[in-house]
Amino acid sequence: MARFPKREADVYALAQEMIAGYKAKPAIFVHADVLTLETALAEYQDARRVMLCYEALAKYWIEDKEATLEEVKTLMKQQLAKSEIDTVDNPKKLKLIGWGPKAEARRLVPPGMPRHLEILHEGKGTLELDWKPPATQSGGPVRNYVILRRDKPVPGQPFTNWQDCQAAIQTETFLTNQPRGIDLEYRIVAINAAGNSIPSNTVAAVL
């Protein structure tokens, strides 16, 4: 079953086929008004040519407008820089020109403490850990996490010192080649350029 086209190009193509068919077989299509259809199609073509012309002009003027806007922005930034020098003794005067003092740089602080460290899965020399990021506004942004481990090689003796075990970007990690058959403890610290966070809670395992 034929369907009337939706695309503009398809409508135009169908109109041309109709006109060609009507002219070729006038005895069949006795009610066809070829002249009216040809006139309407010609008006459409004229309107389309005008539209394309204006589209080309619009593109040119849009590009010109963007270029002049960039020039204005450059001049504004230059003038604002000079105005900041003019008002260095009283930056609040910049409000007179709709501007304002530069925001003071925020001092970076270490991240907050990672939370809720837990063991998801234990295997033969493997361990899957999961934790939650520091609480919102508890410290600076986290760059990465470091998993710390300590062990107790001899039962009844104290644990060794904490050592870096592995780094992680996400709040989960899968550790392999871990010591087997001894007491192990793990915890997480969050790190950024300002320093390390308070360590997370500790979890224990014997792999």
C-alpha positions in Angstrom: 0.0 0.0 0.0 1.4 3.3 -1.0 2.1 5.9 1.7 2.5 9.6 1.2 6.2 10.6 1.8 7.2 12.6 4.8 10.7 13.7 3.7 10.8 16.9 1.7 13.1 15.4 -1.0 10.7 12.4 -1.4 7.7 14.7 -1.7 9.5 16.6 -4.4 10.4 13.4 -6.3 6.9 12.1 -6.1 5.5 15.4 -7.5 7.9 15.2 -10.5 6.8 11.6 -11.2 3.2 12.6 -11.0 3.6 15.4 -13.5 5.6 13.2 -15.8 2.9 10.4 -15.6 0.0 12.8 -16.1 1.6 14.3 -19.2 2.5 10.8 -20.6 -1.0 9.3 -20.1 -3.6 12.1 -20.2 -6.2 9.7 -21.4 -6.0 7.7 -18.2 -5.7 10.6 -15.7 -8.5 12.7 -17.1 -9.0 14.7 -13.9 -5.4 15.6 -13.4 -4.7 19.3 -13.1 -1.1 19.3 -14.3 -0.8 23.0 -14.8 -1.8 23.8 -11.2 0.6 21.1 -9.8 3.5 22.4 -12.0 2.8 26.0 -10.9 2.8 25.0 -7.2 6.0 22.9 -7.6 7.7 25.9 -9.4 6.7 28.2 -6.5 8.2 25.7 -4.1 11.4 25.6 -6.0 11.6 29.4 -6.0 11.0 29.5 -2.3 13.6 26.9 -1.6 16.2 28.8 -3.6 15.4 31.9 -1.6 15.7 29.9 1.6 19.1 28.4 0.7 20.3 31.9 -0.2 19.3 33.3 3.1 20.7 30.2 4.9 24.1 30.9 3.3 23.9 34.6 4.3 22.8 33.7 7.8 25.8 31.4 8.2 28.1 34.2 7.1 26.5 36.7 9.5 26.5 34.2 12.3 30.3 33.6 11.8 30.9 37.3 11.6 28.9 37.9 14.8 30.9 35.2 16.7 34.1 36.7 15.5 33.2 40.2 16.7 31.9 38.8 20.0 35.3 37.2 20.6 37.0 40.5 19.9 34.7 42.2 22.4 35.5 39.5 25.0 39.2 39.9 24.5 39.0 43.7 24.9 36.8 43.3 28.0 39.3 40.9 29.6 42.2 43.3 28.9 40.3 46.2 30.4 39.3 44.2 33.5 42.9 43.2 34.1 43.9 46.9 33.9 41.0 47.8 36.2 42.1 45.2 38.8 45.4 47.0 38.8 43.7 50.4 39.2 41.7 49.2 42.2 44.4 47.0 43.8 44.1 49.1 47.0 40.4 48.7 47.2 39.1 45.8 44.9 35.5 46.4 46.1 35.5 49.4 43.7 35.3 46.9 40.8 31.6 46.5 41.6 31.2 50.0 40.0 31.8 48.3 36.6 29.9 45.2 37.3 33.0 43.2 38.3 34.4 42.1 41.6 37.5 41.0 43.5 39.1 37.6 42.6 38.0 34.8 44.8 40.6 33.8 47.3 42.2 30.4 46.4 40.8 27.7 48.7 43.5 25.9 50.7 43.6 22.2 49.9 43.1 19.9 52.8 43.6 16.1 53.1 40.6 13.9 52.3 38.2 12.7 55.0 38.3 9.1 56.3 37.2 6.3 54.0 34.2 4.5 55.5 32.8 1.0 56.0 35.6 -1.1 54.7 34.5 -4.7 54.3 35.6 -8.0 52.8 33.4 -9.1 49.9 35.2 -12.3 49.0 38.2 -14.4 50.3 40.1 -16.9 48.2 43.5 -18.7 48.1 45.8 -15.7 48.3 43.1 -13.4 47.0 40.9 -10.8 48.7 38.2 -8.5 47.4 37.6 -5.3 49.4 34.9 -2.7 49.2 34.5 0.6 51.0 32.6 3.9 51.0 34.2 7.3 50.1 34.7 9.9 52.8 31.6 11.7 54.0 30.6 14.8 52.0 32.5 17.9 53.2 34.7 15.9 55.6 37.8 16.9 53.8 39.4 17.7 50.5 38.8 15.8 47.2 40.2 12.3 46.9 42.9 11.7 44.3 43.3 8.0 45.0 43.2 5.4 47.7 46.0 3.2 49.1 45.4 -0.2 50.7 47.5 -0.8 53.7 48.4 -4.3 55.1 50.1 -5.7 58.1 50.6 -9.3 59.1 51.4 -11.5 62.1 53.8 -14.2 60.8 54.1 -15.9 64.2 51.0 -16.6 66.4 51.1 -14.8 69.7 53.6 -12.1 68.3 52.6 -8.5 67.5 51.7 -7.4 64.0 54.3 -5.9 61.7 54.1 -2.3 60.7 51.5 -1.1 58.1 52.8 -1.2 54.6 51.4 0.0 51.2 49.8 -3.0 49.5 48.1 -1.6 46.5 46.6 1.7 45.1 43.1 2.1 43.8 41.0 4.8 42.1 37.6 3.3 42.7 36.2 2.3 46.1 36.9 -1.3 45.6 39.8 -3.5 44.8 40.8 -7.1 44.2 44.1 -8.2 45.8 46.1 -11.2 44.6 49.3 -13.0 45.7 48.5 -12.2 49.4 50.3 -14.1 52.1 48.6 -17.4 53.1 48.0 -19.1 56.4 48.8 -16.1 58.6 46.8 -13.4 60.3 46.4 -10.3 58.0 44.8 -6.9 58.6 43.8 -4.3 56.0 42.7 -0.7 56.1 42.3 2.1 53.5 43.6 5.7 53.4 42.5 8.4 51.0 45.1 10.6 49.4 45.4 14.0 47.7 48.2 16.6 47.2 47.6 17.9 50.7 48.2 14.6 52.4 46.6 11.4 53.7 43.3 10.9 55.4 42.7 9.2 58.8 42.8 5.4 58.0 39.5 3.5 57.7 38.3 0.8 60.0 40.4 -2.4 59.9 39.3 -5.8 58.6 41.0 -9.1 59.3 41.5 -12.2 57.2 43.5 -15.5 57.0 43.8 -16.5 53.4 
